[in-house]
Amino acid sequence: MNEPYFLSLLIFSPLLGILALSLIPKEQEKTIKMIGVLATLPSLLLALFAFVKHLNGYDLSQLTERREWIHFGKFSFLNETNFTIGYELHIDGLALVMILLTTLLATFAALASTSITKEWKGYFMLFLLLEIGMLGVFAASNLVLFFIFFEITLIPMFFLIGKWGYFEKEKAAYSYLVYNGLGSAILLIVIAVLLARTGTSNVAEIHRIFTDPVAQMQMVSPISEQLRYGLFIALLIAFGVKLPIVPLHRWMLRVHVQAPPAVVMLHSGVLLKIGAFGLIRFALGLFPGQFQQLSTLIVILGVVNLLYGAFLAFVQNDFKMVLAYSSVSHMGIVLIGLGSLNEAGVQGAIFQAVSHGFISAFLFFLVGVLYERVQTTSLDRLGGLAKVMPLTAGFFLAGAMASLGLPGTSGFISEFMAFLGLFKVNPVIAAVGTLGIIMTAVYLLRAVLNMTYGPAKQNDRVSDLRGMEFIPAISLFALIVLIGIYPNVLAAPLQTTIETIMNGLGG
């Protein structure tokens, strides 16, 4: 374990796959597929290694990387560290959990890419570039570096949707680019203001400046209370697009329906969670006072997400649209937990981000398997899967049970803690929000039971899960159950991070 370069190696190891793919003729599809899958393994193994070491007491601060990168010039009235941007990587328990989620889903999504039927070489090169961007987002401890990795995720996703998607793929790709581009522009303004006023883009240093009265006196230019509110609201919008928060969600519905299922596994499982990660790391981490004062608004936005997504999921006739609105609804639980501003709520929000990552990836993997067999996800044209695809039907039912929060699954743990946190501070809003939980059971069971036990509408010769498809299906389901029956596997690495957040909130 080469500590000074460990995080860089973890983030950029997929580059080896990109370089290898660039040397392989595009006609050698079997070799390209094998390299595409194998290239995701180094990052996964490194993330697993760091996770196990951390569970055994290893201090993650030893993995911190800092190197000189950009100098804007020396000013006589400033110290030498002002307006200097470094290449800075650092992870804590939260970032490590998100990195492990990313590497696991990247490997499973690569295995699930059998539905791709053309230009494998370009597909996997963009796929691996997307993985680099996602890993970098969670490891960056510098706002500028975070923004660069954030932007790296936009480019490959645009092409993966627009080239390998379904009928309205171009519309979905441009909708994704426009919405997320606007969110990125708002985020860039926030970063520019913070850099101009504090003279640094290091997240820990900005936090120190904001909390230390002596350091505030040494700022390049003071930040008024009104400006702090403005920056906080800007961050809420920027990451609210990514999460997404209603009404900034329309682009996400198109992506869920039009992108290839393997790509949606990463989109719903990881990319949406960048919004949650950004709210925790920057909105809550840098502006705890503003977050506290607007916490009721954030909780209300969460309940709106939860109810809006649940009721609209109920009336959909396409299973992919059911899952898309379900994602909108479940991201409301993240907002509910964060807005509670207590340990149970914040822990529930983080658990929900991870849990939904695994559950949504699991369900969209099964959607990919189903679509490959029957070429439809319309509920009117599906039925009797329990007879012709019993294993797939069983996994669909298990995924639905996890999503609606069945005890013994990760969905129950995350929803229970988030609502426990909210009931402590605002029982009335929490009671209203529980309607969304009830509706989740209604729309998921309606859709899944219609597909599995409704009148048979498929050819009896439709094949069930086979071969390599068992690896993502069994692994994802096992992870969902593991978190459900042994939540400490997540709680232990997150404990220090949650304590830091609560100390920042003064509790």
C-alpha positions in Angstrom: 0.0 0.0 0.0 1.8 3.1 -1.3 0.0 5.7 0.8 1.2 8.9 -0.9 -0.3 7.7 -4.2 -3.1 5.4 -3.0 -6.0 7.6 -3.8 -4.6 8.7 -7.2 -4.1 5.1 -8.1 -7.6 4.2 -7.0 -9.2 7.1 -9.0 -7.1 6.8 -12.2 -6.6 3.0 -12.5 -9.5 2.8 -15.0 -7.2 4.8 -17.3 -5.2 1.5 -17.8 -8.4 0.0 -19.3 -8.9 3.1 -21.6 -5.3 2.8 -22.8 -5.7 -0.9 -23.4 -8.9 -0.5 -25.3 -7.4 2.2 -27.5 -4.9 -0.4 -28.8 -7.5 -3.1 -29.5 -9.2 -3.3 -32.9 -12.9 -2.6 -32.6 -13.8 -5.9 -34.3 -12.5 -7.9 -31.4 -15.6 -7.5 -29.3 -15.0 -10.4 -27.0 -11.6 -9.0 -25.9 -13.1 -5.5 -25.6 -15.8 -6.7 -23.3 -13.3 -8.6 -21.1 -11.0 -5.6 -20.8 -14.0 -3.3 -20.1 -15.0 -5.5 -17.1 -11.5 -6.2 -15.8 -10.6 -2.5 -15.9 -13.1 -1.8 -13.1 -11.6 -4.4 -10.8 -8.4 -2.5 -9.6 -10.4 0.4 -8.2 -12.8 -2.1 -6.6 -10.0 -4.1 -4.9 -8.3 -0.9 -3.7 -11.6 0.4 -2.3 -12.3 -2.9 -0.5 -8.8 -3.0 0.9 -9.1 0.6 2.3 -12.6 -0.2 3.7 -11.4 -3.3 5.5 -8.3 -1.5 6.8 -10.5 1.3 8.1 -12.9 -1.1 9.9 -9.8 -2.5 11.6 -8.8 1.0 12.9 -6.7 2.4 10.1 -6.6 6.2 10.0 -7.8 7.4 6.6 -6.0 10.7 7.0 -2.8 8.8 6.1 -4.1 8.6 2.6 -4.2 12.4 2.1 -2.4 13.7 -0.9 -1.3 17.3 -1.4 0.8 18.6 -4.3 1.3 22.1 -5.7 -0.8 22.6 -8.8 -1.9 26.1 -9.8 -0.4 29.5 -8.7 -2.4 32.6 -9.6 0.5 34.9 -8.7 2.1 36.5 -5.6 0.6 39.5 -4.1 2.4 41.7 -1.6 -0.6 42.2 0.6 -1.4 38.4 0.9 0.5 35.4 2.3 2.1 32.9 0.0 -0.7 30.4 0.3 -3.5 32.6 -0.9 -4.8 32.0 -4.4 -2.8 28.8 -4.7 -4.8 25.7 -5.7 -3.3 22.3 -4.9 -4.0 18.8 -6.2 -5.6 17.6 -2.9 -7.2 14.3 -2.2 -8.6 13.2 1.1 -11.3 10.7 2.2 -13.2 10.2 5.5 -15.8 7.5 6.3 -18.5 9.1 4.2 -16.3 9.4 1.1 -14.9 5.9 1.5 -18.4 4.4 1.6 -19.4 6.4 -1.5 -16.2 5.3 -3.3 -16.9 1.6 -2.4 -20.5 2.0 -3.7 -19.2 3.5 -6.9 -16.6 0.8 -7.5 -19.1 -2.0 -6.8 -21.8 -0.6 -9.1 -19.2 0.1 -11.8 -18.2 -3.5 -11.9 -21.8 -4.8 -11.8 -22.8 -2.3 -14.5 -19.9 -3.4 -16.7 -21.1 -7.0 -16.3 -24.6 -5.9 -17.1 -23.7 -4.2 -20.4 -24.7 -7.2 -22.5 -27.6 -5.1 -23.8 -25.2 -2.9 -25.7 -25.1 -4.1 -29.3 -22.8 -1.7 -31.1 -19.4 0.1 -30.8 -18.3 -1.7 -27.6 -14.9 0.0 -27.7 -16.3 3.5 -27.5 -18.9 2.5 -25.0 -16.4 1.0 -22.5 -13.9 3.9 -22.9 -16.6 6.4 -22.0 -17.8 4.1 -19.2 -14.4 4.0 -17.6 -14.0 7.7 -18.0 -17.3 8.1 -16.2 -16.0 5.9 -13.3 -12.9 8.1 -13.0 -15.0 11.2 -12.7 -17.3 9.7 -10.0 -14.4 8.4 -7.9 -12.6 11.8 -8.1 -15.7 13.7 -7.0 -15.8 11.7 -3.7 -12.0 11.9 -3.1 -11.4 15.6 -3.9 -10.8 17.8 -0.9 -10.4 20.9 -3.0 -13.4 22.7 -4.5 -11.7 23.3 -7.9 -10.6 19.7 -8.2 -14.1 18.6 -7.1 -15.6 20.8 -9.9 -13.3 19.3 -12.5 -14.2 15.7 -11.6 -17.8 16.8 -11.4 -17.6 18.1 -15.0 -15.8 14.9 -16.2 -18.9 12.9 -15.3 -21.1 15.1 -17.6 -19.2 14.4 -20.8 -19.3 10.5 -20.9 -22.8 10.4 -19.6 -24.0 12.7 -22.4 -22.6 10.4 -25.0 -23.6 7.1 -23.2 -27.2 8.3 -23.2 -27.2 10.0 -26.6 -25.5 7.2 -28.6 -26.5 3.9 -26.8 -29.9 4.9 -25.5 -33.4 4.2 -26.8 -35.9 6.0 -29.1 -35.7 9.5 -27.6 -32.0 9.2 -26.5 -30.9 12.5 -28.0 -33.7 14.5 -26.2 -32.7 12.8 -23.0 -29.0 13.4 -23.5 -29.5 17.1 -24.2 -32.0 17.5 -21.3 -29.3 15.9 -19.0 -26.6 18.2 -20.3 -28.7 21.4 -20.0 -30.0 20.8 -16.5 -26.7 19.6 -15.1 -24.8 22.3 -17.0 -26.9 25.0 -15.3 -26.3 23.3 -12.0 -22.6 23.2 -12.7 -22.6 26.9 -13.6 -24.2 27.8 -10.3 -21.7 25.6 -8.5 -18.8 27.3 -10.3 -20.1 30.8 -9.2 -20.1 29.6 -5.6 -16.6 28.2 -5.9 -15.3 31.5 -7.5 -16.8 33.6 -4.8 -15.4 31.5 -2.0 -12.0 31.5 -3.6 -12.0 35.2 -4.2 -13.1 36.0 -0.6 -11.1 33.4 1.3 -8.1 33.0 -1.0 -8.3 29.2 -0.9 -10.4 26.4 -2.4 -9.4 23.8 0.2 -12.6 22.6 1.9 -11.0 22.1 5.3 -9.3 25.5 5.2 -12.5 27.3 4.2 -14.3 25.5 7.1 -11.6 26.7 9.5 -11.9 30.3 8.2 -15.6 30.2 8.7 -15.5 28.9 12.2 -12.4 30.7 13.6 -12.9 34.4 14.4 -9.1 35.1 14.1 -9.0 33.5 10.7 -12.0 35.5 9.6 -10.1 38.7 10.3 -7.4 37.5 7.9 -9.7 36.8 5.0 -9.1 38.5 1.7 -12.5 40.0 1.8 -15.3 39.5 4.5 -18.4 37.4 3.7 -21.5 39.0 5.0 -24.4 37.0 6.4 -26.5 37.9 3.4 -23.8 36.5 1.1 -23.6 33.3 3.1 -27.3 32.8 2.6 -26.9 33.5 -1.1 -24.1 30.9 -1.4 -26.0 28.4 0.6 -29.2 28.7 -1.6 -27.0 28.5 -4.7 -25.5 25.2 -3.4 -29.0 23.9 -2.6 -30.0 24.6 -6.2 -26.8 23.3 -7.8 -26.9 20.0 -5.9 -30.7 20.0 -5.9 -30.6 19.5 -9.7 -28.4 16.5 -9.3 -30.3 14.9 -6.4 -32.9 15.9 -7.8 -35.3 18.1 -5.9 -38.8 18.7 -7.3 -39.3 20.7 -9.6 -35.7 20.3 -10.9 -36.3 16.6 -11.8 -37.7 16.4 -15.3 -34.4 15.6 -16.9 -33.8 12.6 -14.6 -37.0 10.9 -15.7 -35.9 11.0 -19.4 -32.5 9.6 -18.5 -34.0 6.7 -16.5 -36.3 5.7 -19.4 -34.0 6.4 -22.4 -30.5 5.4 -21.2 -29.3 1.8 -21.4 -30.1 0.0 -18.1 -26.4 -0.6 -17.4 -25.8 3.2 -17.6 -28.9 3.9 -15.4 -27.4 1.6 -12.8 -24.6 4.1 -12.4 -26.9 7.1 -12.9 -29.4 6.2 -10.3 -27.0 4.4 -8.0 -24.1 6.9 -8.0 -24.6 10.1 -9.9 -27.8 11.1 -8.1 -25.9 10.5 -4.8 -23.4 13.2 -5.8 -26.2 15.6 -5.0 -26.6 14.1 -1.6 -22.9 14.1 -1.0 -22.6 17.7 -2.1 -25.4 18.8 0.3 -23.7 17.0 3.2 -20.1 18.0 2.4 -20.6 21.6 1.3 -24.1 23.0 2.1 -24.2 21.4 5.6 -20.5 21.3 6.2 -19.6 24.9 5.3 -22.9 26.6 6.1 -24.4 24.8 9.1 -26.0 28.0 10.5 -27.9 28.7 7.2 -28.8 25.0 7.0 -30.3 25.1 10.5 -32.3 28.2 9.8 -33.8 26.8 6.6 -34.1 23.2 7.9 -37.9 23.3 7.9 -37.9 24.3 4.2 -35.5 21.4 3.4 -37.8 19.0 5.2 -40.8 20.3 3.4 -39.0 19.9 0.1 -38.2 16.3 1.1 -41.8 15.5 1.9 -42.9 17.1 -1.4 -40.3 14.8 -3.2 -41.5 11.8 -1.3 -45.3 12.3 -1.9 -45.0 13.7 -5.5 -42.8 10.8 -6.6 -44.9 8.2 -4.9 -48.3 9.4 -6.3 -47.0 9.8 -9.8 -45.2 6.4 -9.7 -48.6 4.9 -8.9 -50.2 6.0 -12.2 -47.3 5.1 -14.6 -47.8 2.3 -17.1 -44.1 1.8 -17.9 -42.0 0.0 -15.2 -39.0 2.2 -16.0 -41.1 5.3 -15.3 -42.3 3.7 -12.0 -38.7 3.3 -11.0 -37.8 6.8 -12.1 -40.5 8.4 -10.0 -39.5 6.1 -7.2 -36.0 7.6 -7.3 -37.5 11.0 -7.0 -39.6 9.8 -4.0 -36.7 8.1 -2.2 -34.4 11.1 -2.6 -36.9 13.0 -0.6 -36.0 10.8 2.4 -32.4 12.0 2.1 -33.7 15.6 2.4 -36.0 14.6 5.3 -33.0 13.1 7.2 -30.7 16.0 6.6 -33.4 18.5 7.5 -33.9 16.8 10.9 -30.4 18.0 12.0 -30.0 15.2 14.5 -27.8 12.2 14.5 -30.6 9.7 13.6 -31.7 11.8 10.7 -28.3 12.5 9.3 -27.3 8.9 9.6 -30.6 7.9 8.0 -30.0 10.2 5.1 -26.5 8.7 4.4 -27.9 5.2 4.8 -30.7 6.1 2.3 -28.2 7.3 -0.3 -26.2 4.1 -0.1 -29.3 1.8 0.2 -31.1 3.4 -2.7 -27.8 3.1 -4.7 -27.8 -0.6 -4.3 -31.6 -1.1 -4.6 -32.1 1.0 -7.7 -29.0 -0.6 -9.4 -30.5 -4.0 -8.6 -33.9 -3.2 -10.1 -32.5 -1.6 -13.2 -30.2 -4.5 -13.7 -33.3 -6.7 -13.7 -35.0 -4.3 -16.1 -32.1 -4.7 -18.5 -32.4 -8.5 -18.3 -36.2 -8.3 -18.8 -36.0 -5.9 -21.8 -33.3 -8.0 -23.5 -35.8 -10.9 -23.4 -39.2 -9.4 -24.2 -38.3 -5.9 -25.7 -40.7 -4.0 -23.5 -41.2 -2.6 -20.0 -44.8 -1.6 -20.5 -47.0 -3.0 -17.7 -49.8 -3.6 -20.2 -47.6 -6.0 -22.1 -46.0 -7.8 -19.2 -47.5 -10.6 -17.1 -46.9 -14.1 -15.9 -43.1 -13.8 -15.4 -43.3 -16.1 -12.4 -44.0 -18.9 -14.9 -41.5 -18.2 -17.6 -38.8 -16.4 -15.6 -39.2 -17.5 -12.0 -35.8 -16.4 -10.8 -36.1 -13.0 -12.4 -39.6 -12.6 -11.0 -38.4 -13.6 -7.5 -35.6 -11.1 -7.6 -38.0 -8.4 -8.8 -40.2 -9.1 -5.8 -37.2 -9.0 -3.5 -36.1 -5.7 -4.9 -39.6 -4.2 -4.5 -39.7 -5.4 -0.9 -36.3 -3.8 -0.2 -37.4 -0.5 -1.8 -40.6 -0.3 0.2 -38.6 -0.9 3.4 -39.2 -4.5 4.4 -37.4 -5.2 7.7 -34.2 -7.1 7.1 -33.3 -5.0 4.1 -31.3 -1.8 3.8 -34.4 0.1 2.8 -36.0 -0.4 6.3 -32.9 0.8 8.2 -32.5 4.0 6.2 -36.2 4.9 6.2 -36.6 4.1 9.9 -33.6 6.3 11.0 -34.6 9.2 8.7 -38.2 9.3 10.0 -37.0 8.7 13.6 -34.9 11.9 13.2 -37.9 13.8 11.8 -40.4 12.6 14.4 -38.1 14.0 17.1 -38.2 17.5 15.7 -41.4 17.8 13.7 -43.9 15.0 14.2 -46.7 16.6 12.2 -44.6 16.8 9.0 -43.3 13.3 9.7 -46.8 12.0 9.9 -47.6 13.5 6.6 -44.5 12.1 5.1 -45.4 8.5 6.1 -48.1 8.6 3.5 -45.3 8.4 0.9 -44.0 5.2 2.6 -47.5 3.7 2.3 -47.8 4.7 -1.3 -44.4 3.1 -2.0 -45.8 -0.2 -1.0 -48.8 0.4 -3.2 -47.1 1.4 -6.4 -44.3 -1.1 -6.2 -46.5 -4.1 -5.4 -49.0 -3.1 -8.0 -46.3 -3.0 -10.7 -44.3 -6.0 -9.7 -47.3 -8.3 -9.0 -48.8 -7.3 -12.3 -45.6 -8.4 -14.1 -45.0 -11.5 -12.1 -48.5 -13.0 -11.4 -50.7 -11.3 -13.9 -52.1 -13.0 -17.0 -49.2 -14.6 -19.0 -48.3 -12.4 -22.0 -44.8 -13.7 -22.9 -43.6 -16.6 -25.0 -43.0 -19.7 -22.9 -39.5 -20.0 -24.5 -38.3 -16.7 -22.8 -35.1 -17.6 -20.9 -34.5 -16.8 -17.2 -31.3 -15.4 -15.6 -28.2 -17.2 -17.0 -24.4 -17.3 -16.7 -22.7 -14.1 -15.7 -26.1 -12.4 -15.0 -26.2 -14.2 -11.6 -23.1 -12.3 -10.4 -24.7 -8.8 -10.2 -28.1 -10.1 -9.2 -26.9 -12.2 -6.3 -24.2 -9.8 -5.2 -26.5 -6.7 -5.1 -29.2 -8.6 -3.3 -26.7 -9.9 -0.8 -25.4 -6.4 -0.1 -29.0 -5.1 0.4 -29.6 -7.8 3.0 -26.2 -7.4 4.6 -26.9 -3.8 5.4 -30.4 -4.6 6.5 -29.4 -7.3 9.1 -26.0 -5.8 10.0 -26.2 -2.0 9.6 -23.1 -1.5 11.6 -21.1 -2.4 8.5 -22.0 1.1 7.4 -22.5 2.8 10.7 -19.0 2.1 12.0 -17.0 3.8 9.2 -19.6 6.7 9.2 -19.5 7.4 12.9 -16.6 9.9 12.9 -18.1 11.8 10.0 -21.5 12.0 11.7 -19.9 13.2 14.9 -18.0 15.9 13.0 -21.3 17.0 11.3 -23.1 17.2 14.7 -20.3 19.1 16.3 -20.5 21.6 13.4 -24.2 22.0 14.2 -23.4 22.5 17.9 -24.9 19.2 19.1 
